[in-house]
């Protein structure tokens, strides 16, 4: 395979992985540990 193809595949997998991790952190199990600054400072 050409180096450009391998780099493209690697970058694509990396971006999909980062996006998946961000979605898991935002909506998965770890989201229960996230703090909400708006709820902390209700007036």
C-alpha positions as CSV (number, residue, x, y, z in Angstrom):
1,X,0.0,0.0,0.0
2,X,1.1,3.6,-0.5
3,X,2.0,5.7,2.5
4,X,-0.7,8.2,1.7
5,X,-3.4,5.5,1.9
6,X,-2.0,4.2,5.3
7,X,-1.9,7.8,6.6
8,X,-5.5,8.4,5.5
9,X,-6.7,5.2,7.1
10,X,-4.9,6.0,10.3
11,X,-6.3,9.5,10.5
12,X,-9.8,8.3,9.8
13,X,-9.6,5.7,12.5
14,X,-8.2,8.2,14.9
15,X,-10.9,10.7,14.3
16,X,-13.6,8.1,14.6
17,X,-12.1,6.9,17.9
18,X,-11.9,10.4,19.3
19,X,-15.5,11.1,18.3
20,X,-16.6,7.9,19.8
21,X,-14.8,8.6,23.1
22,X,-16.3,12.1,23.2
23,X,-19.8,10.8,22.7
24,X,-19.2,8.0,25.4
25,X,-17.9,10.6,27.8
26,X,-20.8,13.0,27.1
27,X,-23.7,10.5,27.1
28,X,-22.4,7.2,28.6
29,X,-21.6,6.1,32.1
30,X,-18.9,8.8,32.8
31,X,-21.5,11.5,32.1
32,X,-23.0,11.0,35.6
33,X,-19.7,12.3,37.1
34,X,-19.8,15.5,35.1
35,X,-20.8,18.6,37.0
36,X,-23.3,21.1,35.7
37,X,-22.3,24.7,36.6
38,X,-25.8,25.9,35.9
39,X,-27.3,23.7,38.6
40,X,-24.6,24.6,41.1
41,X,-25.4,28.3,40.8
42,X,-29.2,28.5,40.7
43,X,-30.5,31.8,42.0
